[in-house]
Amino acid sequence: MVIILKGSLAMKLGFEKVEDPNGYQGCFYIKNGMKWIHSLPALKIKLNVKTDDELIDLGYDVETYRQVLLVAEELDEMKRLYEDLSVEDGERTYLSDGMYLYPDGSIR
């Protein structure tokens, strides 16, 4: 499965948009000299590289990509938990001690 991270997320994380006809969808995003990765597997194929270290050497921000995926996976897990626990779709579900699980996977 190929996961595409959106440019809007890159901008929220402080990356700056740079127009480039060779970039994904005509641009790329950069922060601290490192380029945002939309899809690690697709990028490796496009650049014909095998390892994350090769991408890092080419100036790609592999660490941020991995961190964002980890957060997304955790959020997906919480959404599945909501589906398992919820009584009525779309409504918050009480957990305990005044904490509720919401449909988006957040706990408040």
Stockholm file with secondary structure:
# STOCKHOLM 1.0

chainA/1-108         MVIILKGSLAMKLGFEKVEDPNGYQGCFYIKNGMKWIHSLPALKIKLNVKTDDELIDLGYDVETYRQVLLVAEELDEMKRLYEDLSVEDGERTYLSDGMYLYPDGSIR
#=GR chainA/1-108 SS CCCCCCHHHHHHTTCEEEECTTSGGGEEEEETTEECCSCHHHHHHHHTCCSHHHHHHTTBCHHHHHHHHHHHHHHHHHHHHHHHHCSSTTSCEEEETTEEECTTSCBC
#=GC SS_cons         CCCCCCHHHHHHTTCEEEECTTSGGGEEEEETTEECCSCHHHHHHHHTCCSHHHHHHTTBCHHHHHHHHHHHHHHHHHHHHHHHHCSSTTSCEEEETTEEECTTSCBC
//
